Amino acid sequence: MAEETIFSKIIRQEIPTPLLYQDDLVTAFRDISPQAKSHILIIPNKLIPTVNDITEDDELTIGRMFSVARKLAKEEGINEDGYRLIMNCNKHGGQEVYHIHMHLVGGEPLGKMLSI
Ligand code: AMP
């Protein structure tokens, strides 16, 4: 059984982080340490520790994460200029929180690669 992270507490609003989006499958909120003008995290409500742990049963959830990214990018007004979606996996990927999350970053030119 994977150990819960702070993200589960945010999903349940035990830590009152303002939510940008929440439905039955995913939740989105602003990154506490933004690496660009716009930096949002989109996470599954279900605890999936790493991308390696995604199963076929999660395909609807993973698809929903992309739909929410698209919707929030538009709301942020960054969809036309562009943005980057990043998911870090394990140590070499720089993953710090072991509850998968999609970083939506933009609002300024990001260069060829972003280290977050
Ligand atoms: P990663 O390195 O891909 O695991 O990214 C974890 C991200 O979670 C980092 O960008 C952190 O700034 C962010 N983060 C950690 N704790 C919180 C929190 N309580 N609220 C919002 N973002 C957080």
Backbone and ligand atoms as CSV (ligand in chain L), in Angstrom:
chain,resi,resn,atom,element,x,y,z
A,1,MET,N,N,0.866,-1.204,0.000
A,1,MET,CA,C,0.000,0.000,0.000
A,1,MET,C,C,0.896,1.245,0.000
A,2,ALA,N,N,0.731,2.096,-1.002
A,2,ALA,CA,C,1.565,3.299,-1.087
A,2,ALA,C,C,1.208,4.287,0.013
A,3,GLU,N,N,2.205,5.005,0.430
A,3,GLU,CA,C,1.998,5.983,1.501
A,3,GLU,C,C,1.438,7.279,0.932
A,4,GLU,N,N,0.460,7.832,1.606
A,4,GLU,CA,C,-0.116,9.101,1.163
A,4,GLU,C,C,0.909,10.226,1.271
A,5,THR,N,N,0.733,11.224,0.424
A,5,THR,CA,C,1.581,12.416,0.471
A,5,THR,C,C,0.704,13.610,0.839
A,6,ILE,N,N,1.318,14.757,0.880
A,6,ILE,CA,C,0.596,16.003,1.163
A,6,ILE,C,C,-0.506,16.245,0.113
A,7,PHE,N,N,-0.326,15.689,-1.075
A,7,PHE,CA,C,-1.319,15.920,-2.129
A,7,PHE,C,C,-2.680,15.295,-1.775
A,8,SER,N,N,-2.674,14.156,-1.075
A,8,SER,CA,C,-3.956,13.561,-0.667
A,8,SER,C,C,-4.693,14.490,0.295
A,9,LYS,N,N,-3.941,15.147,1.146
A,9,LYS,CA,C,-4.552,16.091,2.100
A,9,LYS,C,C,-5.113,17.308,1.368
A,10,ILE,N,N,-4.436,17.724,0.300
A,10,ILE,CA,C,-4.941,18.853,-0.502
A,10,ILE,C,C,-6.227,18.433,-1.218
A,11,ILE,N,N,-6.240,17.227,-1.774
A,11,ILE,CA,C,-7.441,16.736,-2.462
A,11,ILE,C,C,-8.634,16.754,-1.510
A,12,ARG,N,N,-8.402,16.288,-0.295
A,12,ARG,CA,C,-9.496,16.224,0.694
A,12,ARG,C,C,-9.714,17.563,1.397
A,13,GLN,N,N,-8.892,18.548,1.042
A,13,GLN,CA,C,-8.960,19.898,1.619
A,13,GLN,C,C,-8.719,19.900,3.133
A,14,GLU,N,N,-7.945,18.914,3.594
A,14,GLU,CA,C,-7.496,18.938,4.994
A,14,GLU,C,C,-6.411,19.993,5.138
A,15,ILE,N,N,-5.721,20.267,4.023
A,15,ILE,CA,C,-4.850,21.442,3.909
A,15,ILE,C,C,-5.574,22.355,2.927
A,16,PRO,N,N,-6.028,23.527,3.383
A,16,PRO,CA,C,-6.928,24.345,2.559
A,16,PRO,C,C,-6.227,25.110,1.437
A,17,THR,N,N,-5.709,24.364,0.465
A,17,THR,CA,C,-5.105,24.967,-0.725
A,17,THR,C,C,-6.215,25.340,-1.704
A,18,PRO,N,N,-6.212,26.573,-2.222
A,18,PRO,CA,C,-7.243,26.919,-3.216
A,18,PRO,C,C,-7.168,26.006,-4.439
A,19,LEU,N,N,-8.282,25.444,-4.807
A,19,LEU,CA,C,-8.321,24.540,-5.960
A,19,LEU,C,C,-8.741,25.292,-7.210
A,20,LEU,N,N,-8.087,25.009,-8.318
A,20,LEU,CA,C,-8.462,25.595,-9.612
A,20,LEU,C,C,-9.477,24.712,-10.310
A,21,TYR,N,N,-9.457,23.424,-9.954
A,21,TYR,CA,C,-10.366,22.473,-10.593
A,21,TYR,C,C,-10.426,21.220,-9.730
A,22,GLN,N,N,-11.620,20.631,-9.655
A,22,GLN,CA,C,-11.739,19.300,-9.030
A,22,GLN,C,C,-12.971,18.601,-9.572
A,23,ASP,N,N,-12.808,17.334,-9.904
A,23,ASP,CA,C,-13.963,16.509,-10.254
A,23,ASP,C,C,-13.767,15.138,-9.619
A,24,ASP,N,N,-14.485,14.150,-10.105
A,24,ASP,CA,C,-14.406,12.831,-9.481
A,24,ASP,C,C,-13.056,12.150,-9.703
A,25,LEU,N,N,-12.289,12.606,-10.692
A,25,LEU,CA,C,-11.038,11.924,-11.028
A,25,LEU,C,C,-9.774,12.728,-10.739
A,26,VAL,N,N,-9.835,14.043,-10.926
A,26,VAL,CA,C,-8.600,14.833,-10.809
A,26,VAL,C,C,-8.823,16.125,-10.038
A,27,THR,N,N,-7.697,16.691,-9.595
A,27,THR,CA,C,-7.691,17.950,-8.839
A,27,THR,C,C,-6.531,18.794,-9.364
A,28,ALA,N,N,-6.713,20.118,-9.396
A,28,ALA,CA,C,-5.639,21.009,-9.846
A,28,ALA,C,C,-5.523,22.199,-8.910
A,29,PHE,N,N,-4.276,22.608,-8.686
A,29,PHE,CA,C,-4.000,23.749,-7.807
A,29,PHE,C,C,-2.650,24.335,-8.209
A,30,ARG,N,N,-2.348,25.540,-7.719
A,30,ARG,CA,C,-1.088,26.183,-8.089
A,30,ARG,C,C,0.077,25.578,-7.313
A,31,ASP,N,N,1.214,25.441,-8.018
A,31,ASP,CA,C,2.419,24.952,-7.364
A,31,ASP,C,C,2.862,25.973,-6.319
A,32,ILE,N,N,3.273,25.475,-5.175
A,32,ILE,CA,C,3.648,26.351,-4.062
A,32,ILE,C,C,4.962,27.086,-4.359
A,33,SER,N,N,5.729,26.577,-5.280
A,33,SER,CA,C,7.029,27.176,-5.615
A,33,SER,C,C,7.134,27.324,-7.134
A,34,PRO,N,N,6.387,28.302,-7.681
A,34,PRO,CA,C,6.251,28.378,-9.144
A,34,PRO,C,C,7.586,28.595,-9.854
A,35,GLN,N,N,7.790,27.826,-10.915
A,35,GLN,CA,C,9.021,27.911,-11.713
A,35,GLN,C,C,8.811,28.717,-12.989
A,36,ALA,N,N,7.618,29.257,-13.164
A,36,ALA,CA,C,7.303,30.122,-14.299
A,36,ALA,C,C,6.094,30.962,-13.868
A,37,LYS,N,N,5.736,31.962,-14.679
A,37,LYS,CA,C,4.622,32.850,-14.287
A,37,LYS,C,C,3.364,32.050,-13.989
A,38,SER,N,N,3.146,31.023,-14.762
A,38,SER,CA,C,2.009,30.134,-14.532
A,38,SER,C,C,2.548,28.739,-14.239
A,39,HIS,N,N,2.210,28.184,-13.094
A,39,HIS,CA,C,2.694,26.837,-12.754
A,39,HIS,C,C,1.610,26.148,-11.920
A,40,ILE,N,N,0.941,25.225,-12.565
A,40,ILE,CA,C,-0.202,24.526,-11.973
A,40,ILE,C,C,0.120,23.038,-11.913
A,41,LEU,N,N,-0.372,22.372,-10.884
A,41,LEU,CA,C,-0.236,20.917,-10.778
A,41,LEU,C,C,-1.598,20.272,-10.991
A,42,ILE,N,N,-1.635,19.266,-11.829
A,42,ILE,CA,C,-2.867,18.502,-12.084
A,42,ILE,C,C,-2.594,17.076,-11.625
A,43,ILE,N,N,-3.396,16.592,-10.698
A,43,ILE,CA,C,-3.098,15.300,-10.076
A,43,ILE,C,C,-4.350,14.403,-10.073
A,44,PRO,N,N,-4.143,13.095,-10.084
A,44,PRO,CA,C,-5.298,12.195,-9.938
A,44,PRO,C,C,-5.750,12.190,-8.479
A,45,ASN,N,N,-7.029,12.043,-8.247
A,45,ASN,CA,C,-7.520,11.931,-6.870
A,45,ASN,C,C,-7.038,10.628,-6.235
A,46,LYS,N,N,-6.914,9.614,-7.077
A,46,LYS,CA,C,-6.412,8.312,-6.617
A,46,LYS,C,C,-4.896,8.391,-6.455
A,47,LEU,N,N,-4.393,7.821,-5.400
A,47,LEU,CA,C,-2.940,7.816,-5.187
A,47,LEU,C,C,-2.267,6.832,-6.135
A,48,ILE,N,N,-1.540,7.394,-7.099
A,48,ILE,CA,C,-0.673,6.605,-7.988
A,48,ILE,C,C,0.733,7.155,-7.736
A,49,PRO,N,N,1.632,6.384,-7.142
A,49,PRO,CA,C,2.914,6.965,-6.720
A,49,PRO,C,C,3.786,7.489,-7.855
A,50,THR,N,N,3.940,6.702,-8.913
A,50,THR,CA,C,4.810,7.140,-10.021
A,50,THR,C,C,4.156,6.758,-11.346
A,51,VAL,N,N,4.692,7.322,-12.422
A,51,VAL,CA,C,4.188,6.959,-13.757
A,51,VAL,C,C,4.335,5.454,-13.982
A,52,ASN,N,N,5.329,4.845,-13.361
A,52,ASN,CA,C,5.517,3.389,-13.491
A,52,ASN,C,C,4.343,2.593,-12.928
A,53,ASP,N,N,3.556,3.216,-12.072
A,53,ASP,CA,C,2.443,2.514,-11.410
A,53,ASP,C,C,1.102,2.695,-12.134
A,54,ILE,N,N,1.099,3.448,-13.232
A,54,ILE,CA,C,-0.140,3.647,-13.993
A,54,ILE,C,C,-0.546,2.312,-14.642
A,55,THR,N,N,-1.838,1.988,-14.550
A,55,THR,CA,C,-2.335,0.761,-15.193
A,55,THR,C,C,-3.400,1.128,-16.229
A,56,GLU,N,N,-3.849,0.129,-16.957
A,56,GLU,CA,C,-4.898,0.367,-17.961
A,56,GLU,C,C,-6.152,0.938,-17.303
A,57,ASP,N,N,-6.400,0.545,-16.070
A,57,ASP,CA,C,-7.579,1.053,-15.353
A,57,ASP,C,C,-7.509,2.569,-15.152
A,58,ASP,N,N,-6.323,3.134,-15.261
A,58,ASP,CA,C,-6.144,4.567,-15.003
A,58,ASP,C,C,-6.252,5.407,-16.272
A,59,GLU,N,N,-6.523,4.776,-17.416
A,59,GLU,CA,C,-6.451,5.516,-18.678
A,59,GLU,C,C,-7.443,6.670,-18.738
A,60,LEU,N,N,-8.629,6.492,-18.174
A,60,LEU,CA,C,-9.611,7.587,-18.167
A,60,LEU,C,C,-9.080,8.764,-17.339
A,61,THR,N,N,-8.499,8.427,-16.208
A,61,THR,CA,C,-7.950,9.457,-15.314
A,61,THR,C,C,-6.808,10.214,-15.987
A,62,ILE,N,N,-5.915,9.491,-16.634
A,62,ILE,CA,C,-4.760,10.139,-17.279
A,62,ILE,C,C,-5.252,11.024,-18.428
A,63,GLY,N,N,-6.225,10.539,-19.159
A,63,GLY,CA,C,-6.814,11.354,-20.225
A,63,GLY,C,C,-7.462,12.612,-19.670
A,64,ARG,N,N,-8.137,12.471,-18.537
A,64,ARG,CA,C,-8.788,13.615,-17.893
A,64,ARG,C,C,-7.739,14.657,-17.485
A,65,MET,N,N,-6.579,14.196,-17.032
A,65,MET,CA,C,-5.523,15.135,-16.652
A,65,MET,C,C,-5.150,16.027,-17.840
A,66,PHE,N,N,-5.073,15.461,-19.031
A,66,PHE,CA,C,-4.756,16.261,-20.218
A,66,PHE,C,C,-5.903,17.207,-20.562
A,67,SER,N,N,-7.140,16.738,-20.431
A,67,SER,CA,C,-8.289,17.613,-20.725
A,67,SER,C,C,-8.311,18.806,-19.785
A,68,VAL,N,N,-7.993,18.556,-18.519
A,68,VAL,CA,C,-7.983,19.642,-17.527
A,68,VAL,C,C,-6.812,20.584,-17.798
A,69,ALA,N,N,-5.682,20.036,-18.225
A,69,ALA,CA,C,-4.537,20.888,-18.587
A,69,ALA,C,C,-4.942,21.837,-19.716
A,70,ARG,N,N,-5.611,21.309,-20.713
A,70,ARG,CA,C,-6.043,22.132,-21.848
A,70,ARG,C,C,-6.988,23.233,-21.384
A,71,LYS,N,N,-7.939,22.869,-20.537
A,71,LYS,CA,C,-8.936,23.826,-20.040
A,71,LYS,C,C,-8.272,24.917,-19.183
A,72,LEU,N,N,-7.367,24.516,-18.304
A,72,LEU,CA,C,-6.724,25.493,-17.421
A,72,LEU,C,C,-5.750,26.382,-18.195
A,73,ALA,N,N,-5.082,25.832,-19.203
A,73,ALA,CA,C,-4.183,26.648,-20.031
A,73,ALA,C,C,-4.988,27.758,-20.701
A,74,LYS,N,N,-6.191,27.435,-21.136
A,74,LYS,CA,C,-7.051,28.453,-21.765
A,74,LYS,C,C,-7.458,29.486,-20.724
A,75,GLU,N,N,-7.889,29.022,-19.556
A,75,GLU,CA,C,-8.300,29.945,-18.482
A,75,GLU,C,C,-7.150,30.851,-18.062
A,76,GLU,N,N,-5.935,30.327,-18.087
A,76,GLU,CA,C,-4.759,31.129,-17.706
A,76,GLU,C,C,-4.361,32.096,-18.824
A,77,GLY,N,N,-4.936,31.896,-20.004
A,77,GLY,CA,C,-4.614,32.741,-21.156
A,77,GLY,C,C,-3.248,32.431,-21.745
A,78,ILE,N,N,-2.796,31.179,-21.577
A,78,ILE,CA,C,-1.464,30.821,-22.083
A,78,ILE,C,C,-1.543,29.800,-23.213
A,79,ASN,N,N,-2.765,29.464,-23.619
A,79,ASN,CA,C,-2.898,28.378,-24.595
A,79,ASN,C,C,-2.356,28.751,-25.968
A,80,GLU,N,N,-2.544,29.994,-26.372
A,80,GLU,CA,C,-2.105,30.373,-27.720
A,80,GLU,C,C,-0.584,30.515,-27.791
A,81,ASP,N,N,0.003,31.174,-26.800
A,81,ASP,CA,C,1.465,31.337,-26.810
A,81,ASP,C,C,2.165,30.005,-26.536
A,82,GLY,N,N,1.535,29.177,-25.735
A,82,GLY,CA,C,2.077,27.842,-25.501
A,82,GLY,C,C,2.535,27.635,-24.078
A,83,TYR,N,N,2.785,26.385,-23.777
A,83,TYR,CA,C,3.114,25.983,-22.407
A,83,TYR,C,C,3.787,24.615,-22.461
A,84,ARG,N,N,4.160,24.107,-21.297
A,84,ARG,CA,C,4.809,22.797,-21.245
A,84,ARG,C,C,4.121,21.935,-20.190
A,85,LEU,N,N,3.945,20.674,-20.496
A,85,LEU,CA,C,3.410,19.694,-19.541
A,85,LEU,C,C,4.541,18.735,-19.181
A,86,ILE,N,N,4.766,18.562,-17.882
A,86,ILE,CA,C,5.903,17.747,-17.436
A,86,ILE,C,C,5.430,16.771,-16.358
A,87,MET,N,N,5.889,15.525,-16.456
A,87,MET,CA,C,5.690,14.569,-15.363
A,87,MET,C,C,7.044,13.955,-15.036
A,88,ASN,N,N,7.504,14.158,-13.841
A,88,ASN,CA,C,8.785,13.603,-13.412
A,88,ASN,C,C,8.569,12.215,-12.812
A,89,CYS,N,N,9.497,11.309,-13.078
A,89,CYS,CA,C,9.384,9.952,-12.537
A,89,CYS,C,C,10.656,9.535,-11.819
A,90,ASN,N,N,10.482,9.226,-10.547
A,90,ASN,CA,C,11.567,8.672,-9.710
A,90,ASN,C,C,12.787,9.594,-9.634
A,91,LYS,N,N,13.859,9.048,-9.090
A,91,LYS,CA,C,15.024,9.842,-8.702
A,91,LYS,C,C,15.650,10.584,-9.883
A,92,HIS,N,N,15.913,9.886,-10.957
A,92,HIS,CA,C,16.573,10.541,-12.086
A,92,HIS,C,C,15.662,11.557,-12.758
A,93,GLY,N,N,14.370,11.373,-12.613
A,93,GLY,CA,C,13.415,12.332,-13.173
A,93,GLY,C,C,13.205,13.539,-12.277
A,94,GLY,N,N,13.765,13.471,-11.073
A,94,GLY,CA,C,13.629,14.603,-10.152
A,94,GLY,C,C,12.308,14.637,-9.412
A,95,GLN,N,N,11.641,13.471,-9.305
A,95,GLN,CA,C,10.347,13.440,-8.609
A,95,GLN,C,C,10.551,13.616,-7.109
A,96,GLU,N,N,9.796,14.559,-6.530
A,96,GLU,CA,C,9.885,14.824,-5.084
A,96,GLU,C,C,8.656,14.336,-4.338
A,97,VAL,N,N,7.495,14.440,-4.982
A,97,VAL,CA,C,6.246,14.025,-4.336
A,97,VAL,C,C,5.741,12.765,-5.041
A,98,TYR,N,N,5.607,11.681,-4.276
A,98,TYR,CA,C,5.271,10.381,-4.868
A,98,TYR,C,C,3.757,10.156,-4.927
A,99,HIS,N,N,3.132,11.066,-5.655
A,99,HIS,CA,C,1.722,11.019,-6.052
A,99,HIS,C,C,1.762,11.714,-7.403
A,100,ILE,N,N,1.550,10.967,-8.476
A,100,ILE,CA,C,1.848,11.545,-9.791
A,100,ILE,C,C,1.150,12.885,-9.989
A,101,HIS,N,N,1.815,13.739,-10.721
A,101,HIS,CA,C,1.294,15.078,-10.983
A,101,HIS,C,C,1.838,15.562,-12.305
A,102,MET,N,N,0.987,16.271,-13.020
A,102,MET,CA,C,1.377,16.908,-14.265
A,102,MET,C,C,1.632,18.378,-13.954
A,103,HIS,N,N,2.849,18.848,-14.266
A,103,HIS,CA,C,3.148,20.270,-14.145
A,103,HIS,C,C,2.671,20.958,-15.425
A,104,LEU,N,N,1.854,21.982,-15.268
A,104,LEU,CA,C,1.470,22.840,-16.401
A,104,LEU,C,C,2.204,24.151,-16.182
A,105,VAL,N,N,3.186,24.438,-17.025
A,105,VAL,CA,C,4.005,25.641,-16.844
A,105,VAL,C,C,3.970,26.489,-18.105
A,106,GLY,N,N,3.915,27.799,-17.912
A,106,GLY,CA,C,3.882,28.707,-19.049
A,106,GLY,C,C,3.775,30.142,-18.580
A,107,GLY,N,N,3.313,30.995,-19.493
A,107,GLY,CA,C,3.178,32.413,-19.165
A,107,GLY,C,C,4.383,33.219,-19.575
A,108,GLU,N,N,5.403,32.549,-20.076
A,108,GLU,CA,C,6.629,33.205,-20.536
A,108,GLU,C,C,7.384,32.175,-21.372
A,109,PRO,N,N,8.363,32.638,-22.184
A,109,PRO,CA,C,9.138,31.655,-22.956
A,109,PRO,C,C,9.908,30.746,-22.004
A,110,LEU,N,N,9.858,29.455,-22.250
A,110,LEU,CA,C,10.458,28.481,-21.325
A,110,LEU,C,C,11.823,27.967,-21.804
A,111,GLY,N,N,12.202,28.343,-22.989
A,111,GLY,CA,C,13.463,27.820,-23.509
A,111,GLY,C,C,13.278,26.396,-23.992
A,112,LYS,N,N,14.399,25.790,-24.330
A,112,LYS,CA,C,14.326,24.456,-24.942
A,112,LYS,C,C,13.959,23.379,-23.932
A,113,MET,N,N,14.375,23.542,-22.676
A,113,MET,CA,C,14.079,22.549,-21.650
A,113,MET,C,C,13.953,23.267,-20.320
A,114,LEU,N,N,13.179,22.700,-19.409
A,114,LEU,CA,C,12.966,23.337,-18.121
A,114,LEU,C,C,13.356,22.358,-17.037
A,115,SER,N,N,14.148,22.782,-16.092
A,115,SER,CA,C,14.549,21.927,-14.986
A,115,SER,C,C,13.740,22.297,-13.762
A,116,ILE,N,N,12.808,21.433,-13.377
A,116,ILE,CA,C,11.986,21.734,-12.207
A,116,ILE,C,C,11.956,20.562,-11.256
L,1,AMP,P1,P,8.124,16.922,-8.504
L,1,AMP,O1,O,9.544,17.370,-8.314
L,1,AMP,O2,O,7.794,16.677,-9.944
L,1,AMP,O3,O,7.748,15.780,-7.599
L,1,AMP,O4,O,7.244,18.176,-8.117
L,1,AMP,C1,C,6.654,18.357,-6.867
L,1,AMP,C2,C,6.063,19.738,-6.886
L,1,AMP,O5,O,5.143,19.850,-5.839
L,1,AMP,C3,C,7.101,20.850,-6.706
L,1,AMP,O6,O,7.070,21.713,-7.830
L,1,AMP,C4,C,6.657,21.536,-5.432
L,1,AMP,O7,O,6.871,22.925,-5.462
L,1,AMP,C5,C,5.192,21.167,-5.381
L,1,AMP,N1,N,4.591,21.173,-4.047
L,1,AMP,C6,C,5.044,20.537,-2.937
L,1,AMP,N2,N,4.212,20.750,-1.896
L,1,AMP,C7,C,3.200,21.540,-2.364
L,1,AMP,C8,C,2.034,22.112,-1.774
L,1,AMP,N3,N,1.731,21.930,-0.492
L,1,AMP,N4,N,1.227,22.866,-2.552
L,1,AMP,C9,C,1.525,23.065,-3.849
L,1,AMP,N5,N,2.610,22.549,-4.475
L,1,AMP,C10,C,3.435,21.803,-3.738
